[in-house]
């Protein structure tokens, strides 16, 4: 009976999300999923919580946006009704608190047109949370 109990404790401990250690790809995928959810909410203010206070953002415009005010300004200027869907990505750790994620996203416009994008994010861990410190997006070349 004690052996069965010990095995159950080990199985529960190993499957517990708090004890599981995610790798760079899983951590980056989590941030990208949060970003997609916030993007599709259409609430520009929610983006600020995903970025560092001094973040830089090159989105779909020629302007470089910086800091929390820049992040809010960029997302508040996007046309309503566009939906984002994250695609494949690769991530590498360049330190215990820095991840680089490069991959794809697609944006579906109100008229149904799908615009494929490349998306690169530099993520830093601040107070135990992964945040976007640098963001660059560009259309996939034809």
Helices and strands as residue ranges (DSSP letters): H 2-15, H 24-41, H 44-47, G 48-50, E 51-58, E 64-66, H 67-76, E 83-95, E 98-108, E 114-126, E 129-139
